[in-house]
């Protein structure tokens, strides 16, 4: 025997359904934001690799490491910063 009556069970089921819907919408939003970041990053890489914006490479080389907060990210981007500095000489 359930401690909840029929109406309460229906309400709980509706709450569960809404929570699932919220989670699906959050996942869609997360995917959209990730895709936007990837596209923006690709755009910036093109600008940097082709020296399309004067001073952008130097600015990036000078400030990228300071922007990063996690050691793993700094290690990951170390080679990128090194290559930027090399290309600026």
C-alpha angles and dihedrals in degrees: 000000000000124000089218122075123229095269092048091051090052090049091050091049090051091050090051091050091050091049090053090050091050091050092050091050091049090052091051091050092048090051091049092050091047091051091050091052092049092050093047090048091051090050092051092048090053090051091049098043093049096038090233096155117050111236096009093109093051092045091050093047091049098046111025097086091049090052092056116083105182120075091222090056092048090051091048093052097041092095092047091054090046091052091048091053091047092051092049094061 
